[in-house]
């Protein structure tokens, strides 16, 4: 018999909006090893948004948090409007010498 190790993971939406073309949302979430903030654009069926980034994310390994935790990150991100949130977050992490991975994930849909 296997014993499963259960974790109390969290997920919070900081922004969510729909229109006829896409679903937009910004989310902070955690798993066993990471805390991730990402901004998403999910085109609706048969739509593609040319020239737009579909997901931009910042991942931090929990071992590299240097005293930060999920709640502190959530409070920090909540202080900024959507237009400035991602860049301010990256600046904050760099200023505090916290290692993170950031990238833009895009894809082509037919």
N, C-alpha and C positions, 0 to 999 in steps of 0.2 A: 504494500500500500504506500502511495506517495503522499507526502504532506505538502500542501501548498502554502507558500508564504504570502500572506496578503498584506498589501500596503494601502494606506489611506491617501490615494492620489487626488489631486485637486485640478480643477479646470475652471477658469473664469473668463468670460467674454467681456472685453473692454469696449467693444464697438460691434454693432451688427446692423446691417441695412440691406434691403433688397430693392432692385428695380427690374424693369422688363428684360434687361440684358444679363445681370449677374447678381450673385449673393456676395456681399462684402462682410468680412468679420476679422477682428483682431482678438487673439486669445493668448492667455498665459496658462501654461499647464506644466505639470510635473509628472515624472515617473520615478522609478527607484533611484536612478543615477543622475538625472538631468532636470533642469528647469528651462523651459523653452517659451519664448515670446515670438509670435508670428502674426503677420498681417496677410490675409488671404483675399483673393478675388477668384471666385468660382463662376465662370461663365455658365449661363443657363443653356439648356440643350440647343444645339445648332448655332450657338453664338461663339465667336472668338473675338477677343479684344486685342486688336493688333497693336504692337508696341507697348503693351502693358506688362508689368511684372505680376505674376500670379501668386507667388508666395515669397515673402521676405522674412527671414527668421534670424533669431539670436538664441543660441543654445549655450548653457553654462553647465559644466559638470558640478554636481553638488560638493564634491571634494575641493573645488576651487572657489567657493563662495566667500571666504574670508569674513565670516560674521553675518553675511546677508542670509536671509531666508525668504521663503515664498511670500509671506505677508509683507515684508519690507519692500520687496520688488513690486508687488501688486500696488502698494500704497504709492511708491515712487511713480510708476507708470500712470496711475490714476490722476496724478497732478497735472498732466499735460494733455492738450487736445491732440486729436489724431494726427494732424499735420506735422507735429514736432516730436511725437512720442518716441519713435524708433531711433532717431538721431540723438536725442537727449539721453536715451538709455545707453546707447553705444558710448557716448561721451562719458557718462557716469562710470561705466565699467572700465574704460581706459584710464580715467582719472584715478580710480581706486585700484588699478593694476590687477584687475580680475580677468583671467583668461576666458575667452569666449570664442565660439565659432559663429560666423554670420555669413549668410549667402542669400542669393535670390534663386528660387526654383521656378523655372518656366517650362512650358511644354507646348507642343503643337497638337491641335485637335483637328480632325477632318470634318 
